[in-house]
Amino acid sequence: MNLRNLRYFCSAYEAGSTVAAARLCHVTQPVISNAIAQLEEELGTRLFTRQQRGLVPTPAAIRLFRLGGKLLADAQAIVETFQDVATHPRLSLHIHPTVSVAHVRELIRHLKQTLTHLELSVLDDPQAADAELTSQSCAAPGKAFMPLWEEQYALLVPAAHPLAVKEELCLQDLHGVAFIERTQCELASYWHAGLSQYQIVPDVRARVDSQEWALGLVAAGVGVTMAPLHPMLMTPGHTQEGIVVRRDLRELQGASRVVGLAYGAHARHAQENGTLTEVLRACEPWASVLPVTAHDCG
């Protein structure tokens, strides 16, 4: 069994579509489709049914994903047992709390596949880290910045909330509505100024500094929130359990931020051919697909 085909299958299984999997694996969509077709022929069974909203795994796919994930992990472990850990490249990374863990996972997975012996540690202190995964507007002054992806802002509403089915949204609809405030949001001052201008006062039920906490509380029905979303979550037809994404609030349309790696400008020069340089080079495929018109609303 071809491990690359298996890896592409697992990406399609997790992403729910060949298009999203191709974007995550930095290959073309036909490569993903061909890998799945080859596995289906090899195993003699159908792995997905294709529907308008994406791929629906068959029972065989569910079993293959469980077994295949273990096989891929074991294959990586075999390689690592033959390597001298002391010689592995090391990188310390700080991750800003507003960056989605789900997409941090995809980036780290890409780095581990590209730099197979990379030893990665995640630090709480951005000053002590070699690099920081953050938005461009949150990067410290004097830091170099490599953009990786652009995120559009949207209003996230619990699935059972009246605003989830309202035909048209306007800012006034948020007056008195239960709201989850993201305390480290780059648009916070802009957002509050807009609400104050129209005398709109949402009912703040929680204040959180983590993207995951904000999404979790929305999914639980505590309130609505405004948040930047990874492009994969903004594709038409994408649904997230318990959450309805409303992109039609006029005040948020066109608002975006750029997420990337911030690092000391001197660090890359000092580590020519070092770990940081290798990591930045490995991230180039992500940066190459970023629209040139991307802008950060910090």
LUMLOSE-460824 format. One record per residue (C-alpha): residue in three letters; x, z, y. Coordinates in pm, 1 decimal, padded with zeros to 6 digits, always signed. Layout:
<nodes>
<node code="ALA" c1="X" c3="Z" c2="Y"/>
...
</nodes>
This chain:
<nodes>
<node code="MET" c1="+00000.0" c3="+00000.0" c2="+00000.0"/>
<node code="ASN" c1="+00133.3" c3="-00098.2" c2="+00341.7"/>
<node code="LEU" c1="+00172.8" c3="+00217.7" c2="+00551.2"/>
<node code="ARG" c1="+00138.9" c3="+00022.9" c2="+00876.1"/>
<node code="ASN" c1="-00201.3" c3="-00110.6" c2="+00764.3"/>
<node code="LEU" c1="-00298.9" c3="+00243.5" c2="+00671.6"/>
<node code="ARG" c1="-00192.3" c3="+00372.0" c2="+01012.3"/>
<node code="TYR" c1="-00396.8" c3="+00101.6" c2="+01187.6"/>
<node code="PHE" c1="-00696.0" c3="+00186.3" c2="+00968.1"/>
<node code="CYS" c1="-00669.6" c3="+00555.5" c2="+01061.6"/>
<node code="SER" c1="-00655.8" c3="+00463.5" c2="+01432.4"/>
<node code="ALA" c1="-00967.6" c3="+00246.0" c2="+01398.5"/>
<node code="TYR" c1="-01142.9" c3="+00526.0" c2="+01208.3"/>
<node code="GLU" c1="-01066.7" c3="+00779.5" c2="+01482.7"/>
<node code="ALA" c1="-01131.9" c3="+00546.1" c2="+01779.4"/>
<node code="GLY" c1="-01452.2" c3="+00398.5" c2="+01637.2"/>
<node code="SER" c1="-01364.7" c3="+00036.7" c2="+01715.5"/>
<node code="THR" c1="-01088.5" c3="-00217.3" c2="+01655.9"/>
<node code="VAL" c1="-01058.2" c3="-00280.9" c2="+02029.3"/>
<node code="ALA" c1="-00995.8" c3="+00087.7" c2="+02108.5"/>
<node code="ALA" c1="-00756.8" c3="+00118.2" c2="+01813.3"/>
<node code="ALA" c1="-00559.9" c3="-00185.1" c2="+01933.0"/>
<node code="ARG" c1="-00525.2" c3="-00027.4" c2="+02276.0"/>
<node code="LEU" c1="-00402.2" c3="+00300.4" c2="+02127.2"/>
<node code="CYS" c1="-00156.3" c3="+00126.8" c2="+01890.6"/>
<node code="HIS" c1="-00044.2" c3="-00124.1" c2="+02156.6"/>
<node code="VAL" c1="-00118.2" c3="-00424.7" c2="+01939.1"/>
<node code="THR" c1="-00382.1" c3="-00697.6" c2="+01957.8"/>
<node code="GLN" c1="-00731.5" c3="-00650.2" c2="+01816.8"/>
<node code="PRO" c1="-00681.1" c3="-00912.3" c2="+01539.8"/>
<node code="VAL" c1="-00385.3" c3="-00711.3" c2="+01408.2"/>
<node code="ILE" c1="-00615.0" c3="-00411.5" c2="+01353.3"/>
<node code="SER" c1="-00887.8" c3="-00627.0" c2="+01198.2"/>
<node code="ASN" c1="-00640.0" c3="-00796.6" c2="+00964.8"/>
<node code="ALA" c1="-00498.8" c3="-00462.6" c2="+00852.7"/>
<node code="ILE" c1="-00848.8" c3="-00338.6" c2="+00766.9"/>
<node code="ALA" c1="-00930.3" c3="-00664.5" c2="+00584.8"/>
<node code="GLN" c1="-00610.7" c3="-00639.2" c2="+00378.6"/>
<node code="LEU" c1="-00690.9" c3="-00281.3" c2="+00280.7"/>
<node code="GLU" c1="-01047.1" c3="-00378.1" c2="+00185.2"/>
<node code="GLU" c1="-00915.6" c3="-00658.4" c2="-00034.2"/>
<node code="GLU" c1="-00650.6" c3="-00434.1" c2="-00190.6"/>
<node code="LEU" c1="-00897.3" c3="-00151.3" c2="-00263.1"/>
<node code="GLY" c1="-01188.6" c3="-00377.6" c2="-00351.7"/>
<node code="THR" c1="-01434.3" c3="-00198.6" c2="-00126.5"/>
<node code="ARG" c1="-01589.7" c3="-00216.9" c2="+00220.2"/>
<node code="LEU" c1="-01445.1" c3="+00034.9" c2="+00464.5"/>
<node code="PHE" c1="-01663.3" c3="-00018.7" c2="+00771.6"/>
<node code="THR" c1="-01997.5" c3="-00161.7" c2="+00867.9"/>
<node code="ARG" c1="-01988.2" c3="-00324.5" c2="+01208.5"/>
<node code="GLN" c1="-02261.8" c3="-00239.4" c2="+01456.2"/>
<node code="GLN" c1="-02306.3" c3="-00310.5" c2="+01825.3"/>
<node code="ARG" c1="-02173.6" c3="+00032.8" c2="+01919.1"/>
<node code="GLY" c1="-01861.5" c3="-00003.6" c2="+01700.6"/>
<node code="LEU" c1="-01739.2" c3="+00070.0" c2="+01349.2"/>
<node code="VAL" c1="-01935.8" c3="+00291.8" c2="+01111.7"/>
<node code="PRO" c1="-01720.0" c3="+00424.6" c2="+00825.7"/>
<node code="THR" c1="-01844.5" c3="+00390.9" c2="+00469.6"/>
<node code="PRO" c1="-01801.7" c3="+00676.7" c2="+00216.1"/>
<node code="ALA" c1="-01492.5" c3="+00490.6" c2="+00091.8"/>
<node code="ALA" c1="-01345.2" c3="+00494.3" c2="+00444.7"/>
<node code="ILE" c1="-01407.8" c3="+00866.6" c2="+00480.4"/>
<node code="ARG" c1="-01221.9" c3="+00927.4" c2="+00154.1"/>
<node code="LEU" c1="-00937.5" c3="+00690.9" c2="+00249.4"/>
<node code="PHE" c1="-00896.7" c3="+00855.6" c2="+00591.2"/>
<node code="ARG" c1="-00858.1" c3="+01197.2" c2="+00429.0"/>
<node code="LEU" c1="-00610.5" c3="+01075.2" c2="+00166.3"/>
<node code="GLY" c1="-00434.4" c3="+00829.5" c2="+00396.8"/>
<node code="GLY" c1="-00374.2" c3="+01086.4" c2="+00668.6"/>
<node code="LYS" c1="-00198.7" c3="+01308.4" c2="+00416.1"/>
<node code="LEU" c1="+00004.0" c3="+01011.3" c2="+00286.8"/>
<node code="LEU" c1="+00122.2" c3="+00918.6" c2="+00637.3"/>
<node code="ALA" c1="+00219.1" c3="+01278.8" c2="+00708.7"/>
<node code="ASP" c1="+00407.4" c3="+01302.4" c2="+00379.1"/>
<node code="ALA" c1="+00589.6" c3="+00975.4" c2="+00449.3"/>
<node code="GLN" c1="+00704.5" c3="+01107.9" c2="+00785.5"/>
<node code="ALA" c1="+00811.4" c3="+01436.3" c2="+00628.9"/>
<node code="ILE" c1="+01024.3" c3="+01251.0" c2="+00371.4"/>
<node code="VAL" c1="+01212.1" c3="+01069.0" c2="+00646.6"/>
<node code="GLU" c1="+01271.1" c3="+01391.8" c2="+00836.2"/>
<node code="THR" c1="+01417.7" c3="+01571.9" c2="+00533.9"/>
<node code="PHE" c1="+01705.8" c3="+01322.3" c2="+00532.8"/>
<node code="GLN" c1="+01787.2" c3="+01374.5" c2="+00898.1"/>
<node code="ASP" c1="+02007.8" c3="+01633.4" c2="+01059.3"/>
<node code="VAL" c1="+01769.5" c3="+01835.4" c2="+01274.8"/>
<node code="ALA" c1="+02052.8" c3="+01933.8" c2="+01508.1"/>
<node code="THR" c1="+02097.8" c3="+01569.8" c2="+01607.4"/>
<node code="HIS" c1="+01730.1" c3="+01504.5" c2="+01681.6"/>
<node code="PRO" c1="+01648.8" c3="+01413.5" c2="+02043.3"/>
<node code="ARG" c1="+01463.5" c3="+01692.3" c2="+02224.0"/>
<node code="LEU" c1="+01217.1" c3="+01682.5" c2="+02510.5"/>
<node code="SER" c1="+01029.1" c3="+01964.2" c2="+02682.1"/>
<node code="LEU" c1="+00697.6" c3="+01867.3" c2="+02839.1"/>
<node code="HIS" c1="+00451.9" c3="+02043.4" c2="+03068.0"/>
<node code="ILE" c1="+00092.2" c3="+01920.3" c2="+03045.0"/>
<node code="HIS" c1="-00133.0" c3="+01969.1" c2="+03345.5"/>
<node code="PRO" c1="-00456.7" c3="+02144.8" c2="+03239.0"/>
<node code="THR" c1="-00677.9" c3="+01871.0" c2="+03383.2"/>
<node code="VAL" c1="-00533.4" c3="+01610.8" c2="+03143.2"/>
<node code="SER" c1="-00750.0" c3="+01551.5" c2="+02836.0"/>
<node code="VAL" c1="-00600.7" c3="+01691.5" c2="+02515.6"/>
<node code="ALA" c1="-00751.7" c3="+01407.2" c2="+02311.3"/>
<node code="HIS" c1="-00545.7" c3="+01146.5" c2="+02496.9"/>
<node code="VAL" c1="-00235.4" c3="+01363.5" c2="+02513.0"/>
<node code="ARG" c1="-00257.3" c3="+01358.4" c2="+02133.9"/>
<node code="GLU" c1="-00255.7" c3="+00977.9" c2="+02127.5"/>
<node code="LEU" c1="+00045.1" c3="+00962.0" c2="+02359.0"/>
<node code="ILE" c1="+00241.6" c3="+01217.0" c2="+02156.5"/>
<node code="ARG" c1="+00150.2" c3="+01037.2" c2="+01835.1"/>
<node code="HIS" c1="+00284.7" c3="+00714.2" c2="+01985.9"/>
<node code="LEU" c1="+00608.5" c3="+00884.5" c2="+02090.7"/>
<node code="LYS" c1="+00655.4" c3="+01040.7" c2="+01747.4"/>
<node code="GLN" c1="+00601.4" c3="+00703.4" c2="+01580.0"/>
<node code="THR" c1="+00837.9" c3="+00524.0" c2="+01818.9"/>
<node code="LEU" c1="+01103.0" c3="+00796.3" c2="+01832.8"/>
<node code="THR" c1="+01062.8" c3="+00920.3" c2="+01478.5"/>
<node code="HIS" c1="+01298.6" c3="+01218.8" c2="+01512.3"/>
<node code="LEU" c1="+01182.9" c3="+01340.5" c2="+01853.5"/>
<node code="GLU" c1="+01161.2" c3="+01719.9" c2="+01876.5"/>
<node code="LEU" c1="+00892.2" c3="+01793.6" c2="+02137.0"/>
<node code="SER" c1="+00813.2" c3="+02129.2" c2="+02293.2"/>
<node code="VAL" c1="+00532.1" c3="+02203.7" c2="+02538.4"/>
<node code="LEU" c1="+00608.1" c3="+02455.2" c2="+02814.7"/>
<node code="ASP" c1="+00382.4" c3="+02649.8" c2="+03049.7"/>
<node code="ASP" c1="+00631.3" c3="+02627.5" c2="+03336.3"/>
<node code="PRO" c1="+00657.8" c3="+02276.3" c2="+03486.7"/>
<node code="GLN" c1="+00985.8" c3="+02370.5" c2="+03655.3"/>
<node code="ALA" c1="+01147.7" c3="+02439.9" c2="+03318.5"/>
<node code="ALA" c1="+01025.8" c3="+02117.3" c2="+03153.8"/>
<node code="ASP" c1="+01211.4" c3="+01786.1" c2="+03137.7"/>
<node code="ALA" c1="+00892.0" c3="+01603.1" c2="+03239.9"/>
<node code="GLU" c1="+00531.4" c3="+01675.1" c2="+03327.9"/>
<node code="LEU" c1="+00221.9" c3="+01484.6" c2="+03215.2"/>
<node code="THR" c1="+00002.7" c3="+01502.1" c2="+03523.0"/>
<node code="SER" c1="-00186.5" c3="+01299.9" c2="+03780.3"/>
<node code="GLN" c1="+00007.2" c3="+01121.2" c2="+04050.3"/>
<node code="SER" c1="-00138.0" c3="+01335.6" c2="+04328.2"/>
<node code="CYS" c1="-00038.3" c3="+01656.6" c2="+04146.8"/>
<node code="ALA" c1="+00323.5" c3="+01551.2" c2="+04090.9"/>
<node code="ALA" c1="+00569.0" c3="+01766.2" c2="+04286.3"/>
<node code="PRO" c1="+00730.5" c3="+01608.1" c2="+04592.9"/>
<node code="GLY" c1="+01057.8" c3="+01432.7" c2="+04514.6"/>
<node code="LYS" c1="+00965.2" c3="+01364.5" c2="+04153.5"/>
<node code="ALA" c1="+00980.8" c3="+01014.6" c2="+04008.4"/>
<node code="PHE" c1="+00654.0" c3="+00906.6" c2="+03849.0"/>
<node code="MET" c1="+00575.5" c3="+00663.9" c2="+03565.0"/>
<node code="PRO" c1="+00201.9" c3="+00576.3" c2="+03560.7"/>
<node code="LEU" c1="+00049.9" c3="+00558.6" c2="+03211.9"/>
<node code="TRP" c1="-00324.7" c3="+00515.6" c2="+03253.8"/>
<node code="GLU" c1="-00597.2" c3="+00517.8" c2="+03515.8"/>
<node code="GLU" c1="-00906.5" c3="+00737.8" c2="+03489.8"/>
<node code="GLN" c1="-01235.6" c3="+00672.7" c2="+03667.3"/>
<node code="TYR" c1="-01447.2" c3="+00965.3" c2="+03786.7"/>
<node code="ALA" c1="-01800.3" c3="+01009.8" c2="+03658.1"/>
<node code="LEU" c1="-02077.8" c3="+01267.7" c2="+03651.8"/>
<node code="LEU" c1="-02106.9" c3="+01428.9" c2="+03308.7"/>
<node code="VAL" c1="-02452.0" c3="+01557.3" c2="+03218.8"/>
<node code="PRO" c1="-02581.2" c3="+01751.1" c2="+02914.8"/>
<node code="ALA" c1="-02775.2" c3="+01517.9" c2="+02685.4"/>
<node code="ALA" c1="-03096.8" c3="+01720.4" c2="+02725.3"/>
<node code="HIS" c1="-03069.9" c3="+01750.1" c2="+03106.6"/>
<node code="PRO" c1="-03329.2" c3="+01573.0" c2="+03327.6"/>
<node code="LEU" c1="-03049.3" c3="+01391.3" c2="+03513.8"/>
<node code="ALA" c1="-02941.6" c3="+01233.0" c2="+03184.7"/>
<node code="VAL" c1="-03249.8" c3="+01009.7" c2="+03185.4"/>
<node code="LYS" c1="-03315.9" c3="+00978.7" c2="+03559.8"/>
<node code="GLU" c1="-03329.6" c3="+00608.1" c2="+03643.7"/>
<node code="GLU" c1="-03123.4" c3="+00634.1" c2="+03962.8"/>
<node code="LEU" c1="-02894.5" c3="+00911.3" c2="+04079.9"/>
<node code="CYS" c1="-02809.0" c3="+01018.7" c2="+04433.8"/>
<node code="LEU" c1="-02600.7" c3="+01304.4" c2="+04566.8"/>
<node code="GLN" c1="-02912.2" c3="+01499.8" c2="+04670.8"/>
<node code="ASP" c1="-03009.2" c3="+01527.6" c2="+04303.6"/>
<node code="LEU" c1="-02731.6" c3="+01784.1" c2="+04261.9"/>
<node code="HIS" c1="-02886.6" c3="+02036.8" c2="+04502.9"/>
<node code="GLY" c1="-02955.8" c3="+02357.6" c2="+04310.1"/>
<node code="VAL" c1="-02842.3" c3="+02203.3" c2="+03981.9"/>
<node code="ALA" c1="-02633.4" c3="+02413.4" c2="+03739.7"/>
<node code="PHE" c1="-02274.9" c3="+02297.7" c2="+03792.9"/>
<node code="ILE" c1="-01938.2" c3="+02344.2" c2="+03617.9"/>
<node code="GLU" c1="-01662.6" c3="+02350.8" c2="+03879.3"/>
<node code="ARG" c1="-01318.7" c3="+02220.8" c2="+03779.4"/>
<node code="THR" c1="-01092.5" c3="+02435.8" c2="+03995.1"/>
<node code="GLN" c1="-00783.7" c3="+02212.2" c2="+03974.9"/>
<node code="CYS" c1="-00967.8" c3="+01886.2" c2="+04041.0"/>
<node code="GLU" c1="-00783.6" c3="+01656.4" c2="+04282.4"/>
<node code="LEU" c1="-01113.7" c3="+01551.1" c2="+04441.1"/>
<node code="ALA" c1="-01236.4" c3="+01907.7" c2="+04500.9"/>
<node code="SER" c1="-01191.2" c3="+01907.1" c2="+04880.7"/>
<node code="TYR" c1="-01341.1" c3="+01557.1" c2="+04915.0"/>
<node code="TRP" c1="-01629.1" c3="+01654.2" c2="+04687.7"/>
<node code="HIS" c1="-01713.2" c3="+01980.1" c2="+04868.4"/>
<node code="ALA" c1="-01692.1" c3="+01808.9" c2="+05207.6"/>
<node code="GLY" c1="-01944.8" c3="+01549.6" c2="+05092.9"/>
<node code="LEU" c1="-02182.1" c3="+01814.0" c2="+04961.6"/>
<node code="SER" c1="-02155.9" c3="+02020.7" c2="+05280.5"/>
<node code="GLN" c1="-02221.9" c3="+01717.0" c2="+05497.4"/>
<node code="TYR" c1="-02562.6" c3="+01672.4" c2="+05333.2"/>
<node code="GLN" c1="-02626.9" c3="+02047.4" c2="+05292.0"/>
<node code="ILE" c1="-02622.4" c3="+02015.7" c2="+04914.9"/>
<node code="VAL" c1="-02547.8" c3="+02340.0" c2="+04731.4"/>
<node code="PRO" c1="-02513.9" c3="+02315.9" c2="+04352.3"/>
<node code="ASP" c1="-02562.0" c3="+02629.1" c2="+04142.0"/>
<node code="VAL" c1="-02206.4" c3="+02695.4" c2="+04017.9"/>
<node code="ARG" c1="-02235.7" c3="+02852.0" c2="+03671.0"/>
<node code="ALA" c1="-01867.5" c3="+02840.8" c2="+03573.8"/>
<node code="ARG" c1="-01524.4" c3="+02771.1" c2="+03719.8"/>
<node code="VAL" c1="-01264.0" c3="+02638.3" c2="+03477.9"/>
<node code="ASP" c1="-00915.8" c3="+02487.1" c2="+03510.7"/>
<node code="SER" c1="-00920.7" c3="+02302.5" c2="+03178.8"/>
<node code="GLN" c1="-01069.9" c3="+01959.9" c2="+03114.4"/>
<node code="GLU" c1="-01165.9" c3="+02065.7" c2="+02759.9"/>
<node code="TRP" c1="-01350.8" c3="+02374.1" c2="+02883.1"/>
<node code="ALA" c1="-01543.0" c3="+02166.8" c2="+03136.2"/>
<node code="LEU" c1="-01648.3" c3="+01910.2" c2="+02874.0"/>
<node code="GLY" c1="-01731.6" c3="+02183.1" c2="+02624.5"/>
<node code="LEU" c1="-01958.8" c3="+02367.9" c2="+02867.1"/>
<node code="VAL" c1="-02136.3" c3="+02045.1" c2="+02962.5"/>
<node code="ALA" c1="-02191.9" c3="+01962.3" c2="+02594.6"/>
<node code="ALA" c1="-02329.8" c3="+02314.7" c2="+02544.2"/>
<node code="GLY" c1="-02585.6" c3="+02254.9" c2="+02820.3"/>
<node code="VAL" c1="-02445.2" c3="+02505.3" c2="+03072.1"/>
<node code="GLY" c1="-02439.1" c3="+02253.2" c2="+03357.5"/>
<node code="VAL" c1="-02314.4" c3="+01921.0" c2="+03489.5"/>
<node code="THR" c1="-01966.7" c3="+01843.6" c2="+03616.1"/>
<node code="MET" c1="-01761.9" c3="+01573.0" c2="+03782.6"/>
<node code="ALA" c1="-01452.4" c3="+01467.2" c2="+03589.6"/>
<node code="PRO" c1="-01204.7" c3="+01182.1" c2="+03544.6"/>
<node code="LEU" c1="-01236.5" c3="+01005.6" c2="+03209.5"/>
<node code="HIS" c1="-00987.3" c3="+00809.5" c2="+03004.0"/>
<node code="PRO" c1="-01069.7" c3="+00434.0" c2="+02991.9"/>
<node code="MET" c1="-01169.0" c3="+00463.5" c2="+02625.0"/>
<node code="LEU" c1="-01446.3" c3="+00708.4" c2="+02718.7"/>
<node code="MET" c1="-01571.6" c3="+00478.9" c2="+02995.1"/>
<node code="THR" c1="-01632.0" c3="+00173.7" c2="+02774.4"/>
<node code="PRO" c1="-01996.2" c3="+00060.1" c2="+02758.4"/>
<node code="GLY" c1="-02182.5" c3="+00214.7" c2="+02468.1"/>
<node code="HIS" c1="-01937.6" c3="+00499.8" c2="+02416.0"/>
<node code="THR" c1="-02108.9" c3="+00833.1" c2="+02357.5"/>
<node code="GLN" c1="-01966.5" c3="+01181.5" c2="+02335.0"/>
<node code="GLU" c1="-02157.5" c3="+01446.7" c2="+02146.3"/>
<node code="GLY" c1="-02391.4" c3="+01634.8" c2="+02377.7"/>
<node code="ILE" c1="-02275.5" c3="+01453.2" c2="+02694.1"/>
<node code="VAL" c1="-02418.0" c3="+01162.6" c2="+02890.8"/>
<node code="VAL" c1="-02171.5" c3="+00983.8" c2="+03120.8"/>
<node code="ARG" c1="-02332.4" c3="+00876.9" c2="+03448.8"/>
<node code="ARG" c1="-02119.4" c3="+00624.1" c2="+03638.2"/>
<node code="ASP" c1="-02391.7" c3="+00529.5" c2="+03884.9"/>
<node code="LEU" c1="-02344.4" c3="+00807.9" c2="+04140.2"/>
<node code="ARG" c1="-02247.6" c3="+00604.9" c2="+04445.5"/>
<node code="GLU" c1="-02012.6" c3="+00866.6" c2="+04589.6"/>
<node code="LEU" c1="-01796.7" c3="+00856.1" c2="+04275.4"/>
<node code="GLN" c1="-01785.0" c3="+00481.8" c2="+04227.1"/>
<node code="GLY" c1="-01433.7" c3="+00355.8" c2="+04289.5"/>
<node code="ALA" c1="-01285.1" c3="+00705.7" c2="+04274.8"/>
<node code="SER" c1="-00998.8" c3="+00725.3" c2="+04027.2"/>
<node code="ARG" c1="-00672.2" c3="+00894.2" c2="+03949.9"/>
<node code="VAL" c1="-00354.3" c3="+00779.4" c2="+03775.1"/>
<node code="VAL" c1="-00207.7" c3="+00993.8" c2="+03496.4"/>
<node code="GLY" c1="+00157.7" c3="+00963.5" c2="+03408.1"/>
<node code="LEU" c1="+00494.3" c3="+01131.0" c2="+03359.4"/>
<node code="ALA" c1="+00659.3" c3="+01306.7" c2="+03652.9"/>
<node code="TYR" c1="+01028.1" c3="+01386.6" c2="+03621.6"/>
<node code="GLY" c1="+01327.9" c3="+01463.7" c2="+03838.5"/>
<node code="ALA" c1="+01463.5" c3="+01140.0" c2="+03981.8"/>
<node code="HIS" c1="+01817.6" c3="+01263.7" c2="+03914.4"/>
<node code="ALA" c1="+01732.8" c3="+01355.5" c2="+03554.2"/>
<node code="ARG" c1="+01697.0" c3="+00999.5" c2="+03430.2"/>
<node code="HIS" c1="+02023.9" c3="+00896.2" c2="+03595.8"/>
<node code="ALA" c1="+02204.0" c3="+01199.5" c2="+03450.4"/>
<node code="GLN" c1="+02069.3" c3="+01127.1" c2="+03102.2"/>
<node code="GLU" c1="+02143.9" c3="+00753.0" c2="+03082.7"/>
<node code="ASN" c1="+02079.2" c3="+00657.6" c2="+02721.8"/>
<node code="GLY" c1="+01954.2" c3="+01015.9" c2="+02669.2"/>
<node code="THR" c1="+01622.3" c3="+01150.0" c2="+02541.7"/>
<node code="LEU" c1="+01432.1" c3="+01120.7" c2="+02868.8"/>
<node code="THR" c1="+01538.4" c3="+00759.7" c2="+02908.6"/>
<node code="GLU" c1="+01425.2" c3="+00684.5" c2="+02551.2"/>
<node code="VAL" c1="+01088.1" c3="+00850.8" c2="+02611.1"/>
<node code="LEU" c1="+01028.9" c3="+00658.5" c2="+02933.1"/>
<node code="ARG" c1="+01121.1" c3="+00335.4" c2="+02756.0"/>
<node code="ALA" c1="+00879.5" c3="+00420.9" c2="+02472.7"/>
<node code="CYS" c1="+00604.7" c3="+00476.1" c2="+02730.6"/>
<node code="GLU" c1="+00649.2" c3="+00134.7" c2="+02890.4"/>
<node code="PRO" c1="+00376.4" c3="-00033.2" c2="+02677.1"/>
<node code="TRP" c1="+00127.1" c3="+00219.4" c2="+02813.1"/>
<node code="ALA" c1="+00236.4" c3="+00159.5" c2="+03171.6"/>
<node code="SER" c1="+00231.7" c3="-00220.2" c2="+03132.5"/>
<node code="VAL" c1="-00147.3" c3="-00230.9" c2="+03080.0"/>
<node code="LEU" c1="-00226.9" c3="-00025.4" c2="+03390.2"/>
<node code="PRO" c1="-00410.6" c3="-00236.2" c2="+03652.9"/>
<node code="VAL" c1="-00195.5" c3="-00304.4" c2="+03956.9"/>
<node code="THR" c1="-00488.3" c3="-00204.8" c2="+04178.0"/>
<node code="ALA" c1="-00497.6" c3="+00147.5" c2="+04039.0"/>
<node code="HIS" c1="-00505.7" c3="+00415.9" c2="+04306.0"/>
<node code="ASP" c1="-00509.4" c3="+00793.7" c2="+04296.4"/>
<node code="CYS" c1="-00773.0" c3="+00986.5" c2="+04487.7"/>
<node code="GLY" c1="-00582.3" c3="+01307.1" c2="+04533.3"/>
</nodes>
